[in-house]
Amino acid sequence: MFEEDTVSAMDAIAAAQRLAFAPLAFHAASALRDRGVLAALSEAGPRGLDLDEIVACCSLSTYAARVLVEAALGMGLATRREGRYRLGKVGHFLLHDEMTRVNFDFSRDVCYGAAAHLDQSLAEGRPAGLGTLGPWDTLYQGLSVLPEPARRSWFAFDHFYSDQAFPAACKRLAAAPPARLLDVGCNTGRFSRLCLETMPTLQVGLADLPIQLDTARASLAGSGLEDRARFHPLDLLDPATPLPAGYDVIWMSQLLDCFSEAQIVAILRKVRAALAPGGRLLVLELFWDRQRFESAAFSLQQTSLYFACVANGNSQMYDSAVFLALLPEAGLRVDHLSDGVGRFHTLLECVAT
């Protein structure tokens, strides 16, 4: 992917125009979806709807309906023949595809306002757009108290991708279950809960910022699993704070992409120091260069911009070559690598060198 420029000149100028008007098109698509226009066209099927019918079923003025559906034509959301509008293929996926909905809401509710500060973020090496959501240095400090709808959309985005990969990863673990597993950067505790439910003798440690551990603890308590869990409040970036030792497997899911390269090496050195003899580090990550389809790679490349202007100002969805080169610096090597876990993830099984 991305090795050759195969786009024709005509397609290139069309793509450039779409970028030029992308902010307006994005909000028009949001209005078309959320005001029910796309749903009405979907329900109408091949017959379609004329403008008056769209006005009647969507509670829009004639002017509002007209500018929206005419914009929809150029975006591929709709077609028009003999004065009747029909849902286009792009409109179908915007309306019905869960992944598209999750990505769209994340971009709108979490990233859109912050994106205006991207250039400042890149120049200053900090998430200058985060101020549109709250008064924190990084998003993770305020994750559990984000204003709505940003909080709901952030967790829907995070969980959509992890929930696809977690069952496959847990199944691999259960084939030769460890006695003790440390979930570093446990977030809401979803993977820990799945492991505890799947492996009845497993003991799990959960390590994260205190505010995140409160959420994970409540989740496990609600599932009756708290008695097999230990909670380790810590700041991974504090050089004086080690990881708890004695765990057979250390697990990190969608965590290390939240840090810069230097920070990743420092965290992995803590992992290396904490690993029990014969222990393993399992890393579940999304790498844009290991995706099967360009659309998936594109989504991850753009998500890097979210890290730049919203999350922390110094991390990204990594090219795997950049990421893998960091492991030897921390005294670790990849023993096994599996792509396509949950469709998009790569699972790295690492051991100490």
C-alpha positions in Angstrom: 0.0 0.0 0.0 1.0 3.6 -0.6 4.0 2.8 -2.7 2.7 4.2 -6.0 0.6 7.2 -7.0 -2.0 5.5 -9.2 -4.7 8.2 -9.1 -5.6 9.8 -12.4 -5.3 13.6 -12.7 -9.1 13.9 -12.8 -9.6 11.7 -9.8 -6.9 13.6 -8.0 -8.5 17.0 -8.5 -11.9 15.6 -7.4 -10.3 14.2 -4.2 -8.6 17.6 -3.6 -12.0 19.4 -3.9 -13.5 16.9 -1.4 -10.7 17.8 1.1 -11.3 21.5 0.5 -14.9 21.2 1.5 -14.5 18.3 4.0 -15.6 20.2 7.1 -18.9 21.3 5.5 -19.5 17.9 4.0 -18.8 16.2 7.4 -21.4 18.3 9.2 -23.9 17.9 6.4 -23.5 14.1 6.6 -24.1 14.4 10.3 -27.3 16.3 9.8 -28.5 14.0 7.1 -28.0 11.0 9.4 -29.2 12.4 12.7 -32.3 14.3 11.3 -33.5 11.0 9.7 -33.0 11.9 6.0 -30.8 8.9 5.3 -33.1 6.6 7.2 -36.1 7.9 5.3 -34.4 7.2 2.0 -33.4 3.8 3.2 -37.0 2.9 4.1 -38.3 4.3 0.8 -36.1 1.8 -1.1 -35.9 1.9 -4.9 -38.9 4.2 -5.2 -37.1 7.0 -3.4 -38.5 10.2 -2.2 -39.1 13.6 -3.8 -38.2 16.8 -2.0 -41.7 17.4 -0.6 -41.8 13.8 0.9 -38.4 14.4 2.5 -39.7 17.7 4.0 -42.8 15.9 5.4 -41.1 12.9 7.0 -38.0 14.7 8.4 -39.5 17.9 9.8 -37.2 20.1 7.7 -38.0 23.3 5.8 -37.9 23.0 2.0 -34.7 25.0 2.0 -33.0 22.9 4.6 -34.0 19.6 2.9 -32.9 20.9 -0.5 -29.4 22.0 0.5 -28.8 18.8 2.5 -29.9 16.3 -0.2 -28.1 18.2 -2.9 -24.9 18.1 -0.8 -25.6 14.4 -0.3 -25.4 13.8 -4.1 -21.8 15.0 -4.3 -20.8 12.9 -1.3 -22.2 9.7 -2.8 -24.8 9.5 0.0 -27.7 9.7 -2.4 -28.6 9.6 -6.1 -31.3 11.5 -7.9 -33.3 10.5 -11.0 -36.5 12.2 -12.3 -36.7 14.3 -9.2 -36.6 11.4 -6.7 -33.7 10.9 -4.2 -32.5 7.4 -3.4 -29.9 6.2 -0.8 -26.4 5.7 -2.3 -23.9 3.1 -1.3 -21.9 5.5 0.9 -25.1 6.6 2.5 -26.0 3.0 3.2 -22.8 2.4 5.1 -22.9 5.7 6.9 -26.4 4.8 8.2 -26.1 1.0 8.8 -22.4 0.1 9.4 -21.5 0.0 13.0 -17.8 0.7 12.5 -18.6 3.7 10.4 -21.0 5.0 13.0 -18.4 4.6 15.8 -15.7 6.3 13.8 -18.0 9.1 12.7 -19.2 9.9 16.3 -15.7 9.7 17.6 -14.5 12.2 15.0 -17.4 14.5 15.6 -17.8 14.4 19.4 -14.1 14.0 20.5 -11.9 15.3 17.7 -13.7 17.9 15.6 -13.3 21.0 17.7 -9.8 20.0 18.8 -8.7 19.5 15.2 -8.6 23.2 14.6 -5.6 23.2 17.0 -3.7 20.5 15.2 -1.0 22.8 13.8 -0.4 24.4 17.2 -0.3 20.9 18.7 2.4 19.8 16.3 4.4 22.9 16.7 4.3 22.8 20.5 4.4 19.0 21.1 1.3 19.1 23.3 -2.5 18.4 22.8 -3.5 22.0 22.3 -7.0 20.9 21.2 -7.7 19.1 24.5 -8.9 22.4 26.0 -12.1 22.0 24.0 -13.0 19.0 26.2 -11.5 19.8 29.6 -8.6 21.3 31.6 -6.2 18.3 31.7 -2.6 17.9 30.5 -3.6 14.6 28.8 -6.9 13.1 27.9 -6.4 10.1 30.1 -6.4 12.3 33.3 -10.0 13.2 32.5 -11.2 10.2 30.6 -13.8 9.0 33.1 -15.3 12.5 33.5 -15.3 13.7 29.8 -18.4 15.7 29.0 -21.1 14.0 27.0 -21.4 13.1 24.2 -17.6 13.0 24.0 -17.3 10.4 26.8 -19.9 8.1 25.3 -18.3 8.3 21.8 -14.7 7.8 23.1 -15.6 4.6 24.9 -17.7 3.3 22.0 -14.7 3.9 19.7 -12.3 2.2 22.1 -14.5 -0.7 23.0 -15.6 -1.4 19.4 -12.1 -2.4 18.3 -10.9 -4.1 21.5 -14.1 -6.1 21.9 -13.5 -7.7 18.5 -10.0 -8.8 19.5 -10.4 -9.7 23.2 -12.2 -13.0 22.7 -9.6 -14.3 20.3 -6.7 -13.2 22.6 -8.4 -14.7 25.7 -9.0 -18.0 23.9 -5.2 -18.2 23.2 -4.4 -17.5 26.8 -7.0 -20.1 28.0 -5.3 -22.8 25.9 -2.4 -22.7 28.4 -3.8 -20.6 31.2 -1.3 -18.6 33.4 -1.7 -18.6 37.1 -1.4 -14.8 37.4 -1.9 -12.1 34.8 -1.1 -8.4 35.1 -3.3 -6.1 32.9 -1.4 -2.9 32.5 -3.4 0.0 31.4 -6.6 -1.9 32.2 -8.9 1.0 31.4 -12.4 -0.1 32.3 -11.3 -3.7 33.1 -13.0 -5.4 30.2 -10.2 -7.8 29.3 -9.6 -8.6 32.9 -13.2 -9.4 33.4 -13.3 -11.7 30.3 -10.2 -13.5 31.5 -11.6 -14.0 35.0 -14.9 -15.3 33.5 -13.1 -17.7 31.2 -10.3 -19.0 33.5 -11.8 -19.8 36.9 -8.4 -20.2 38.7 -6.8 -17.1 37.3 -5.6 -14.3 39.5 -5.5 -10.9 37.8 -3.7 -7.7 38.7 -4.9 -4.4 37.3 -2.6 -1.5 36.9 -3.6 2.0 35.8 -4.1 5.5 37.0 -6.3 5.6 40.2 -9.3 7.2 38.4 -9.3 4.4 35.9 -8.9 1.7 38.5 -12.1 3.0 40.2 -14.1 2.2 37.1 -12.4 -1.2 36.7 -13.0 -2.1 40.3 -16.7 -1.2 40.0 -17.0 -3.3 36.9 -15.4 -6.4 38.5 -17.4 -6.0 41.7 -20.6 -5.8 39.7 -19.7 -9.2 38.1 -18.7 -10.8 41.4 -15.1 -11.2 40.3 -13.3 -8.8 42.6 -12.1 -11.5 45.0 -9.6 -12.7 42.3 -8.4 -9.3 41.4 -5.7 -7.0 42.9 -5.5 -3.3 42.0 -2.2 -1.5 41.5 -2.7 2.3 41.2 0.3 3.8 39.4 1.6 6.3 36.9 3.5 4.4 34.1 5.4 7.6 33.4 6.8 8.0 36.9 10.4 6.7 36.7 10.4 5.9 40.4 7.3 3.6 40.2 8.0 0.0 39.1 5.4 -2.5 37.9 4.3 -5.1 40.4 6.3 -8.3 40.0 5.4 -12.0 40.2 3.0 -12.2 37.3 3.4 -15.0 34.6 1.9 -12.9 31.9 1.9 -9.1 31.5 -0.8 -7.9 29.1 -1.0 -4.5 27.3 -3.8 -3.8 24.9 -4.1 -0.6 22.9 -1.8 1.0 25.5 1.6 1.6 24.1 0.3 3.7 21.2 -0.7 6.2 23.9 3.0 7.0 24.4 6.0 8.4 22.6 8.8 6.2 21.4 11.1 7.1 24.4 8.2 6.6 26.8 7.4 3.2 25.3 11.0 2.1 25.8 10.9 3.3 29.5 7.6 1.4 30.1 8.9 -1.8 28.4 12.0 -1.7 30.6 9.7 -1.7 33.6 8.0 -4.7 32.1 11.3 -6.5 31.6 12.2 -5.9 35.2 8.8 -7.1 36.5 8.6 -10.3 34.3 8.8 -13.5 36.3 11.4 -16.1 35.1 10.0 -17.6 31.9 7.2 -14.9 31.9 5.7 -13.4 28.8 4.6 -10.0 27.6 1.6 -9.9 25.4 1.0 -6.7 23.4 -2.2 -6.2 21.4 -1.8 -3.2 19.0 -3.1 -1.7 15.8 -0.4 -1.0 13.2 -1.5 0.8 10.1 1.1 -0.9 7.8 -0.2 -4.4 8.8 -3.8 -3.8 7.7 -5.4 -5.8 4.9 -7.3 -2.9 3.4 -6.2 0.7 2.6 -9.4 2.0 4.3 -8.3 0.5 7.6 -4.8 1.9 7.2 -6.3 5.3 6.4 -8.4 5.2 9.6 -5.4 4.5 11.7 -3.3 7.1 10.1 -5.9 9.7 10.8 -6.3 8.5 14.4 -2.7 9.5 14.9 -3.8 13.1 14.4 -6.2 12.6 17.3 -3.3 11.6 19.5 -1.4 14.7 18.4 -4.1 17.3 19.1 -6.4 15.6 21.7 -4.8 12.8 23.6 -1.3 13.7 24.5 0.6 15.4 21.7 3.4 12.8 21.3 2.0 9.4 20.3 0.4 7.7 17.3 -0.9 4.5 15.7 2.6 3.2 14.8 4.1 1.8 11.7 5.1 -1.7 13.0 8.7 -1.2 11.9 9.0 1.8 14.2 7.4 0.0 17.1 9.2 -3.3 16.8 12.6 -1.6 16.8 11.8 -0.4 20.3 11.5 -3.8 21.9 15.3 -4.8 21.8 16.1 -1.4 23.5 14.2 -2.7 26.5 15.7 -6.2 26.5 12.7 -7.9 24.9 12.2 -9.8 21.7 9.1 -11.0 19.8 8.7 -14.7 20.0 5.5 -14.9 18.0 3.5 -12.3 15.9 -0.1 -12.8 14.8 -1.9 -10.4 12.5 -5.7 -10.1 11.9 -6.7 -10.7 15.5 -10.2 -9.4 15.7 -9.8 -8.3 12.1 -7.4 -5.4 12.7 -5.1 -6.1 15.6 -1.6 -7.6 15.8 -0.7 -9.7 18.9 2.9 -9.7 19.9 4.1 -12.4 22.2 7.4 -11.3 23.8 10.0 -12.7 26.1 13.1 -11.3 27.8 16.4 -11.6 26.0 
